[in-house]
Amino acid sequence: MKGAMQDWYRDLFGPDYLRMDWHDTTLQEVDSLGRMVTLRRGTKVLDLCCGYGRHAIPLAAKGCRVTGLDLSEALLSKAQADAREQGAAVDWVRADARRLPLRGGFDVVLNLFTAFGYFEREGENLQVLQEAARVLAPGGHFVLDVVNHDFLVRYFEEQNWYDRGDCLVLEERSFDHQESRVYGSWTLVEADGTRRVYPNSIRAYTFAELRLLLTLVGLDVVQVYGGYDRQPLSWESPRMVILSRKGA
């Protein structure tokens, strides 16, 4: 299983991902981020693993100086097209989150929607945090949004179907208790029955584990929320949003 999962994200985040992924809460999430950290005109923001820019574009529309970084050509191409259509100025960068080709000085770094924990070697996940901390300006904030491990384990679902109108999406999962990883697959089913399968593997972290990792890279946890509603983290919180700060 592990060997077959190497670099799974290179296949998943292609053109089909744009058909399988959907959100109707983006503007509410951006508004909530603005209540957690300063996001005024001129604020220098890095959206790390920005995907197709669903957060980066509205942040740029608010006047932030946004850099959107992702490894996927397909998602960045969609982001660039949407930004042009909406008149949003974003600096798009294609790069690996473990090795950022950026000098730094960002006021805010965002890593949202469980875009962390992809790598089977824990040191490589830590490397992502190290790079995020490196490019933050002193006193800058890092916002990490991931699935809440405790909720995931308590309400684990092995299978879900989603109707996307022109196709169906089957999501299947298993949980490795020793590694604390979710091994899964997304299957896109076309109207004619054609299927394409995209495996994936994501490390599920507890808050205590992430607090330790953030501390190791020089970031101090300021607050943890159970989601973008900024309610306290609990068993009933599907997500975990951690706000940390780089020392002056």
C-alpha positions in Angstrom: 0.0 0.0 0.0 2.7 2.5 1.0 4.8 2.1 -2.0 1.8 2.5 -4.3 0.9 5.7 -2.6 4.1 7.6 -3.4 3.4 11.0 -5.0 -0.4 10.2 -5.2 -1.1 14.0 -5.1 0.5 14.4 -8.6 -2.4 12.4 -10.1 -5.3 13.4 -7.9 -4.9 17.1 -8.3 -5.4 17.1 -12.1 -8.3 18.1 -14.3 -10.7 15.6 -12.7 -10.2 17.1 -9.3 -11.9 20.2 -10.5 -15.0 18.1 -11.1 -14.8 16.1 -7.8 -14.1 19.1 -5.4 -16.7 21.7 -4.6 -17.3 24.3 -1.8 -20.1 26.8 -1.1 -18.5 28.2 2.1 -15.4 29.9 0.6 -16.4 33.6 1.2 -17.5 32.7 4.8 -14.1 31.1 5.4 -12.3 34.2 4.0 -14.4 36.4 6.2 -13.6 34.3 9.3 -9.8 34.3 8.4 -10.1 38.1 8.5 -11.3 37.8 12.1 -8.3 35.6 13.1 -5.5 37.6 11.5 -5.0 41.0 9.9 -6.0 40.9 6.3 -6.1 44.5 5.2 -5.1 46.2 2.0 -1.4 45.5 1.5 -1.1 42.6 3.8 1.4 40.1 2.3 -0.2 36.7 2.2 1.1 33.3 1.0 -1.6 30.7 0.3 0.5 27.6 0.5 -1.0 24.7 -1.5 -3.6 27.1 -2.9 -5.2 24.7 -5.4 -7.4 26.5 -7.8 -7.3 29.7 -5.8 -10.6 29.7 -4.0 -9.1 31.5 -1.0 -6.3 33.4 -2.8 -8.6 35.2 -5.3 -11.1 36.7 -2.8 -8.2 37.7 -0.6 -6.6 39.5 -3.5 -9.9 41.2 -4.2 -9.8 42.6 -0.7 -6.5 44.3 -1.5 -4.1 41.8 0.1 -0.8 41.2 -1.8 -1.3 37.4 -2.4 1.0 34.7 -3.6 -0.7 31.5 -4.4 1.6 28.4 -4.5 0.8 24.9 -5.7 2.4 22.0 -7.4 -0.5 21.2 -9.7 -0.4 22.7 -13.2 -4.0 22.0 -13.8 -5.2 23.7 -10.6 -2.9 26.7 -11.1 -4.2 27.1 -14.7 -7.7 27.2 -13.4 -6.7 29.7 -10.7 -5.0 32.0 -13.2 -8.1 31.9 -15.5 -10.5 32.7 -12.6 -8.2 35.5 -11.3 -8.1 37.1 -14.8 -11.9 36.9 -15.1 -12.4 38.5 -11.7 -9.7 41.1 -12.1 -7.7 39.8 -9.1 -4.0 40.3 -9.0 -2.3 37.2 -7.6 1.3 36.1 -8.0 1.0 32.4 -8.9 4.0 30.1 -8.3 4.3 26.4 -9.2 6.5 24.7 -6.6 6.8 21.9 -4.0 5.7 23.0 -0.5 8.8 21.3 0.9 11.1 23.7 -1.0 9.7 27.1 -1.4 11.4 29.3 -4.0 10.5 32.4 -2.0 12.6 34.8 0.1 10.0 35.4 2.7 8.6 38.5 4.5 5.0 37.3 4.5 2.7 38.7 7.1 0.4 35.7 6.9 0.9 32.1 5.6 -2.2 30.0 5.0 -2.4 26.2 4.6 -6.0 25.3 4.3 -8.4 22.4 3.7 -6.1 19.6 4.9 -3.3 20.4 2.5 -0.9 19.1 5.1 0.2 15.5 6.0 0.6 14.2 2.5 4.0 12.7 2.9 4.6 9.3 4.5 7.9 10.3 6.0 7.2 12.5 9.0 10.3 14.6 8.3 8.9 15.7 5.0 5.7 17.0 6.6 7.8 18.8 9.2 9.8 20.3 6.3 6.6 21.9 5.0 6.1 23.6 8.4 9.8 24.6 8.5 9.4 26.4 5.1 6.2 28.1 6.2 8.0 29.4 9.3 11.0 30.5 7.3 9.1 32.7 4.9 7.0 34.3 7.6 8.1 37.8 8.7 8.9 38.1 12.5 5.5 38.5 14.2 3.7 37.0 11.3 0.9 34.4 11.6 0.5 30.9 10.2 -3.1 29.5 9.8 -3.3 25.7 9.5 -6.7 24.1 8.7 -6.9 20.3 8.8 -9.3 17.6 9.6 -9.8 17.0 13.3 -8.3 13.6 14.1 -10.6 13.0 17.1 -13.8 13.7 15.1 -12.4 11.6 12.2 -11.8 8.6 14.4 -15.0 8.9 16.3 -17.3 9.2 13.2 -15.2 7.4 10.7 -17.0 6.6 7.4 -15.6 4.0 5.0 -17.6 5.1 2.0 -19.6 8.1 0.6 -21.2 8.8 -2.8 -21.6 12.3 -4.2 -23.7 13.4 -7.2 -21.9 16.1 -9.2 -24.5 16.4 -11.9 -22.5 15.2 -14.8 -20.8 12.4 -12.9 -20.8 10.5 -9.6 -17.9 10.5 -7.1 -17.3 7.5 -4.8 -15.0 8.2 -1.8 -13.6 5.2 0.0 -11.4 5.2 3.1 -9.6 3.0 5.6 -7.7 4.0 8.7 -4.3 2.8 9.7 -4.2 3.1 13.5 -0.5 2.4 13.8 0.5 5.2 11.4 -2.6 7.5 12.0 -3.1 7.7 8.3 -6.2 7.7 6.1 -5.7 5.6 3.0 -8.4 6.3 0.5 -9.5 6.7 -3.1 -11.7 8.9 -5.1 -13.5 7.2 -8.0 -15.0 9.4 -10.7 -17.9 7.6 -12.5 -18.9 9.1 -15.9 -22.5 8.9 -17.2 -21.4 6.1 -19.5 -20.0 4.1 -16.6 -16.4 4.9 -17.3 -14.4 5.0 -14.0 -11.1 6.7 -13.1 -9.6 6.0 -9.6 -7.4 8.3 -7.7 -5.7 6.9 -4.5 -4.7 9.2 -1.7 -3.1 9.1 1.8 -3.2 11.7 4.5 -1.8 11.8 8.0 -4.4 12.6 10.6 -2.9 14.7 13.5 -4.1 15.4 17.0 -3.9 19.0 18.2 -1.1 18.0 20.7 1.0 16.5 17.8 0.6 19.6 15.7 1.3 22.0 18.5 4.6 20.1 19.1 5.5 20.2 15.4 4.8 24.0 15.2 6.9 24.6 18.3 9.8 22.7 16.7 9.8 25.1 13.8 9.6 28.2 15.9 5.9 28.9 15.8 3.9 29.6 19.0 0.3 28.5 19.0 -2.0 31.4 19.8 -5.4 29.7 19.4 -7.1 26.6 18.2 -10.6 26.5 16.8 -13.0 23.7 15.9 -13.6 25.3 12.5 -14.1 28.6 10.8 -17.0 29.4 13.1 -14.2 29.8 15.7 -15.9 27.6 18.3 -13.8 25.7 20.8 -12.2 22.5 19.5 -14.0 19.4 20.7 -15.0 15.8 19.7 -17.8 17.3 17.6 -15.5 19.6 15.5 -15.0 18.2 12.0 -12.1 20.5 11.4 -9.2 22.0 13.4 -8.0 25.5 12.6 -4.7 26.4 14.4 -3.4 30.0 14.6 0.3 30.3 15.4 2.8 33.2 15.4 6.4 33.5 14.6 8.5 35.2 17.3 9.7 38.8 16.8 
